[in-house]
C-alpha cells in the first residue's frame, strides 16, 4: 500500500497520465462507441444524437459521431473507420444498403444496435418508431377532412422509415375505399431538393392534390417553401402534414400539424441497449430485441376541410 501511494504521488508530481490505448488493450475495451446518423443538419437526428450522448455520459462512454448523408459509400467508409478505431459497439441509423458490411462487423464481434431503421436479415437489436401507425393516423385525419387527392412525399423504400410510412399511406386510403393514384406518390430521397421537385410535379398535374403528407421534416420544410413560391396558401389552398415534430413546425404561420416521434428516446434507449449487450461477456447471447416506440398525431392549423 505504501509503495502504491509513493508511485501515485510521483506520477502526480511528474504530470503522468495513464495511456488510454495501452489500458484498453489490457481490458479489451475502449469505452468508446460509434454513432452513425443519416443527416447532421436534420433536427430529428440532433435530438436522437442528444439522447445517445446523454446516455453515454451517464454510463461512462465516449461517442464518435459520423453522418452518412444517406450515402451508402460514406456509410461503408465510416463503418471501416469505426472498426479500425476498435469501438466497443455502434448505434446506427443505416442507409438500407451495405448488408454484407454490417454482417461482417457483427461476425467480428462488434455489438450493433440499429435505431430508427432496421435491416432485413441482420440479427441485432433494433429501436424503431411505429411508422405505419403514424402515417396511417396522418392520412386518415386528412381523409376525415374530406381530402381524396392526397400527395405523399417519401424517401426511398429501401429504408424501413420510407417503406413503413408509404405502407401507412396506402393502408389509410384502402380503409376509406379510396383508390391509389400513382401520380400522387412521389418517392425520391429524404432531401430538400427532392421534395421541391416533387411539388412541381404534383401541382403541374391536371388534377393536383388538395393535401400533402411529407414523410419527414426536411421534406415538409421544402414543400412549404415550394408551395409558397407557387402562391398556394396553407391550409386554404393545400393542407399539409409532416412526419416529425421539430421547433419550426410550431413557429410558422400557420403552425403545422405533425406526427410526433420520440427522437430523443430512440437515441437514449439505443445506447442503453448497446450497453446491455456489452455486458454479455459470458454465457449465451440473448436473442435480438425489437423495441417499437409510439408516434403521436398533433393537430395544429395547417389542415382544413377539403373544398368540394
C-alpha positions as CSV (number, residue, x, y, z in Angstrom):
1,X,0.0,0.0,0.0
2,X,2.8,2.4,0.9
3,X,4.6,1.6,-2.3
4,X,1.4,2.3,-4.3
5,X,1.0,5.7,-2.6
6,X,4.6,6.6,-3.4
7,X,4.1,5.7,-7.1
8,X,0.9,7.7,-7.4
9,X,2.5,10.7,-5.7
10,X,5.4,10.6,-8.0
11,X,3.1,10.2,-11.0
12,X,1.1,13.2,-9.9
13,X,4.3,15.3,-9.4
14,X,5.6,14.3,-12.9
15,X,2.2,15.1,-14.5
16,X,1.9,11.5,-15.7
17,X,-1.4,10.5,-17.4
18,X,-2.4,6.8,-18.0
19,X,-2.1,5.7,-21.6
20,X,-5.7,5.1,-22.8
21,X,-4.7,2.8,-25.7
22,X,-2.5,0.6,-23.5
23,X,-5.1,0.3,-20.9
24,X,-7.8,-0.6,-23.5
25,X,-5.6,-3.4,-24.8
26,X,-5.4,-4.8,-21.3
27,X,-9.1,-4.5,-20.7
28,X,-10.2,-5.3,-24.3
29,X,-12.4,-2.2,-24.1
30,X,-12.1,1.3,-25.3
31,X,-15.2,2.8,-23.6
32,X,-15.8,4.4,-27.0
33,X,-18.9,3.8,-29.2
34,X,-19.8,4.9,-32.7
35,X,-22.9,6.8,-33.6
36,X,-23.9,6.8,-37.2
37,X,-26.7,9.1,-38.3
38,X,-28.1,10.0,-41.7
39,X,-28.1,13.8,-41.7
40,X,-26.3,16.0,-39.3
41,X,-28.4,19.1,-40.1
42,X,-31.8,17.4,-39.7
43,X,-33.2,18.3,-36.3
44,X,-34.7,14.8,-35.8
45,X,-31.2,13.4,-35.8
46,X,-29.9,16.1,-33.5
47,X,-32.5,15.0,-30.9
48,X,-31.6,11.4,-31.5
49,X,-27.9,12.1,-31.0
50,X,-28.7,14.1,-27.9
51,X,-30.3,11.0,-26.4
52,X,-27.3,8.9,-27.2
53,X,-24.9,11.4,-25.8
54,X,-26.9,11.8,-22.6
55,X,-27.0,8.1,-22.0
56,X,-23.3,7.7,-22.9
57,X,-22.3,10.3,-20.4
58,X,-24.3,8.6,-17.7
59,X,-22.8,5.2,-18.5
60,X,-19.2,6.4,-19.0
61,X,-18.8,6.1,-22.8
62,X,-17.3,8.4,-25.3
63,X,-19.0,8.8,-28.7
64,X,-17.6,9.1,-32.2
65,X,-20.2,10.8,-34.4
66,X,-20.5,10.0,-38.1
67,X,-23.0,11.4,-40.6
68,X,-23.6,9.4,-43.8
69,X,-25.7,12.0,-45.7
70,X,-27.8,8.9,-46.8
71,X,-24.8,7.8,-49.0
72,X,-24.0,4.1,-48.9
73,X,-20.4,4.7,-49.9
74,X,-19.9,7.1,-47.0
75,X,-21.6,4.6,-44.7
76,X,-19.1,1.9,-45.7
77,X,-16.2,4.3,-45.2
78,X,-17.3,5.3,-41.7
79,X,-18.0,1.7,-40.7
80,X,-14.5,0.8,-41.7
81,X,-13.2,3.7,-39.6
82,X,-15.1,2.8,-36.5
83,X,-13.9,-0.8,-36.8
84,X,-10.3,0.4,-37.1
85,X,-10.8,2.5,-34.0
86,X,-11.9,-0.6,-32.2
87,X,-15.1,0.9,-30.8
88,X,-16.9,-1.2,-28.3
89,X,-20.1,-1.0,-30.3
90,X,-22.1,1.1,-32.8
91,X,-25.5,2.7,-32.6
92,X,-26.6,3.3,-36.3
93,X,-29.3,4.7,-38.5
94,X,-28.5,2.6,-41.6
95,X,-28.9,3.8,-45.2
96,X,-30.6,0.5,-46.0
97,X,-27.6,-0.7,-48.1
98,X,-24.3,-2.4,-47.2
99,X,-25.9,-5.5,-45.7
100,X,-22.7,-7.6,-46.2
101,X,-20.6,-5.0,-44.4
102,X,-22.9,-4.9,-41.4
103,X,-23.0,-8.7,-41.2
104,X,-19.2,-8.7,-41.3
105,X,-19.0,-6.2,-38.4
106,X,-21.3,-8.5,-36.4
107,X,-19.3,-11.6,-37.3
108,X,-16.2,-9.9,-36.0
109,X,-17.9,-9.4,-32.6
110,X,-18.9,-5.8,-32.9
111,X,-22.0,-5.1,-31.0
112,X,-24.5,-3.1,-33.1
113,X,-27.9,-1.6,-32.3
114,X,-29.9,-0.1,-35.1
115,X,-32.2,2.9,-34.4
116,X,-35.0,4.5,-36.5
117,X,-34.4,1.9,-39.2
118,X,-33.8,-1.8,-39.4
119,X,-32.0,-4.0,-41.9
120,X,-33.6,-7.2,-43.4
121,X,-31.6,-10.3,-42.5
122,X,-29.4,-8.5,-39.8
123,X,-29.7,-10.2,-36.4
124,X,-29.3,-7.4,-33.9
125,X,-31.3,-5.2,-31.5
126,X,-33.5,-2.5,-33.1
127,X,-35.3,0.5,-31.7
128,X,-37.9,1.9,-34.0
129,X,-41.0,4.1,-34.2
130,X,-44.2,2.5,-35.5
131,X,-44.0,4.3,-38.9
132,X,-47.1,2.5,-40.4
133,X,-49.3,3.6,-37.4
134,X,-48.0,7.2,-37.6
135,X,-48.6,7.5,-41.4
136,X,-52.0,5.9,-41.1
137,X,-53.1,8.4,-38.5
138,X,-51.9,11.4,-40.6
139,X,-53.5,10.3,-43.8
140,X,-56.7,9.2,-42.0
141,X,-57.0,12.6,-40.5
142,X,-56.8,14.2,-44.0
143,X,-59.4,11.8,-45.2
144,X,-61.7,12.8,-42.3
145,X,-61.4,16.4,-43.5
146,X,-62.7,15.3,-46.9
147,X,-59.5,15.0,-48.8
148,X,-59.4,12.4,-51.5
149,X,-56.4,13.5,-53.6
150,X,-53.5,13.3,-51.1
151,X,-50.0,13.6,-52.3
152,X,-47.2,11.9,-50.5
153,X,-43.5,13.0,-50.5
154,X,-41.5,10.0,-49.4
155,X,-37.9,8.8,-49.1
156,X,-36.5,5.6,-50.5
157,X,-38.4,2.4,-49.6
158,X,-35.1,0.6,-49.1
159,X,-35.3,2.2,-45.7
160,X,-37.8,0.9,-43.2
161,X,-38.9,4.5,-42.5
162,X,-39.7,5.1,-46.2
163,X,-41.3,1.7,-46.5
164,X,-43.4,1.9,-43.4
165,X,-44.7,5.4,-44.0
166,X,-45.7,4.6,-47.5
167,X,-47.5,1.5,-46.2
168,X,-49.4,3.6,-43.7
169,X,-50.4,5.9,-46.5
170,X,-51.7,3.0,-48.6
171,X,-53.5,1.4,-45.7
172,X,-55.4,4.6,-44.8
173,X,-56.6,5.0,-48.4
174,X,-57.6,1.4,-48.6
175,X,-59.5,1.6,-45.3
176,X,-61.5,4.5,-46.7
177,X,-62.0,2.8,-50.1
178,X,-60.1,5.5,-51.9
179,X,-58.2,4.1,-54.9
180,X,-54.4,4.8,-55.1
181,X,-53.3,7.3,-57.8
182,X,-49.7,6.6,-58.7
183,X,-49.3,10.2,-59.9
184,X,-49.7,11.3,-56.3
185,X,-47.0,9.1,-54.9
186,X,-43.6,10.8,-55.1
187,X,-40.7,8.5,-53.9
188,X,-37.3,10.0,-54.2
189,X,-35.0,10.8,-51.2
190,X,-35.3,12.4,-47.8
191,X,-33.5,15.6,-49.1
192,X,-34.9,19.1,-49.7
193,X,-34.3,19.2,-53.5
194,X,-36.3,16.0,-53.9
195,X,-39.3,17.5,-52.2
196,X,-39.1,20.8,-54.1
197,X,-39.1,18.9,-57.4
198,X,-41.9,16.6,-56.3
199,X,-44.1,19.6,-55.5
200,X,-43.5,21.0,-59.0
201,X,-44.7,17.6,-60.5
202,X,-47.7,17.3,-58.2
203,X,-49.0,20.8,-58.9
204,X,-48.4,20.5,-62.6
205,X,-51.0,17.7,-62.8
206,X,-54.4,18.3,-64.4
207,X,-55.9,17.4,-61.0
208,X,-53.4,18.4,-58.3
209,X,-53.6,17.2,-54.8
210,X,-55.6,19.0,-52.1
211,X,-53.4,17.8,-49.3
212,X,-49.7,16.8,-48.9
213,X,-48.2,14.3,-46.5
214,X,-44.5,14.8,-46.1
215,X,-42.8,11.9,-44.5
216,X,-40.1,13.8,-42.7
217,X,-39.4,17.3,-41.5
218,X,-36.9,18.1,-44.3
219,X,-39.4,17.2,-47.0
220,X,-42.1,19.2,-45.2
221,X,-39.9,22.3,-45.0
222,X,-39.1,22.1,-48.7
223,X,-42.7,21.5,-49.5
224,X,-43.8,24.6,-47.6
225,X,-41.2,26.7,-49.5
226,X,-42.3,25.3,-52.9
227,X,-46.0,25.8,-52.2
228,X,-45.5,29.4,-51.1
229,X,-43.3,30.0,-54.2
230,X,-46.3,28.9,-56.2
231,X,-48.5,31.3,-54.2
232,X,-50.5,28.4,-52.7
233,X,-51.8,29.1,-49.2
234,X,-51.7,26.6,-46.3
235,X,-54.3,25.5,-45.4
236,X,-56.7,27.5,-47.6
237,X,-55.4,26.0,-50.9
238,X,-53.5,23.0,-49.7
239,X,-53.4,21.1,-46.4
240,X,-50.1,19.9,-45.1
241,X,-49.0,17.2,-42.5
242,X,-45.4,16.2,-41.9
243,X,-43.9,13.3,-40.0
244,X,-41.6,14.8,-37.3
245,X,-42.3,17.5,-34.7
246,X,-39.5,20.0,-35.0
247,X,-39.3,23.5,-33.5
248,X,-40.0,25.4,-36.7
249,X,-43.3,23.5,-37.1
250,X,-44.7,25.4,-34.1
251,X,-43.2,28.7,-35.1
252,X,-44.5,29.0,-38.7
253,X,-47.8,30.6,-39.6
254,X,-49.9,28.5,-39.7
255,X,-48.5,26.1,-37.1
256,X,-48.0,22.7,-38.8
257,X,-49.9,19.5,-38.0
258,X,-47.4,16.7,-37.4
259,X,-46.8,13.1,-36.4
260,X,-44.5,13.5,-33.4
261,X,-42.0,10.8,-32.8
262,X,-39.7,10.3,-29.7
263,X,-36.4,11.0,-31.3
264,X,-34.5,11.6,-28.0
265,X,-35.8,8.3,-26.7
266,X,-34.7,6.4,-29.8
267,X,-31.2,7.5,-29.1
268,X,-31.2,7.0,-25.4
269,X,-32.8,3.6,-25.5
270,X,-30.5,2.6,-28.4
271,X,-27.3,3.3,-26.4
272,X,-28.9,1.7,-23.3
273,X,-29.5,-1.5,-25.3
274,X,-25.9,-1.4,-26.6
275,X,-24.5,-1.0,-23.1
276,X,-26.6,-4.0,-22.0
277,X,-25.2,-6.1,-24.9
278,X,-21.6,-5.1,-24.0
279,X,-22.2,-6.7,-20.6
280,X,-22.8,-10.1,-22.2
281,X,-19.2,-11.2,-21.8
282,X,-20.0,-14.7,-20.7
283,X,-22.7,-17.3,-21.5
284,X,-25.1,-17.4,-24.4
285,X,-26.2,-14.2,-26.0
286,X,-29.8,-13.2,-25.6
287,X,-32.0,-13.1,-28.7
288,X,-32.2,-9.8,-30.5
289,X,-34.8,-7.4,-29.2
290,X,-37.1,-5.2,-31.3
291,X,-38.4,-2.2,-29.4
292,X,-41.2,-0.1,-31.1
293,X,-42.0,3.3,-29.8
294,X,-45.3,5.0,-30.5
295,X,-45.8,8.2,-32.5
296,X,-48.5,10.8,-31.8
297,X,-50.6,12.9,-34.2
298,X,-50.6,16.5,-33.1
299,X,-53.3,18.6,-34.8
300,X,-52.4,22.3,-35.3
301,X,-53.5,24.7,-38.0
302,X,-52.1,23.5,-41.4
303,X,-55.1,21.3,-42.4
304,X,-58.5,22.4,-43.4
305,X,-61.7,20.9,-44.8
306,X,-61.3,19.9,-48.5
307,X,-63.1,22.2,-50.9
308,X,-66.0,20.4,-52.6
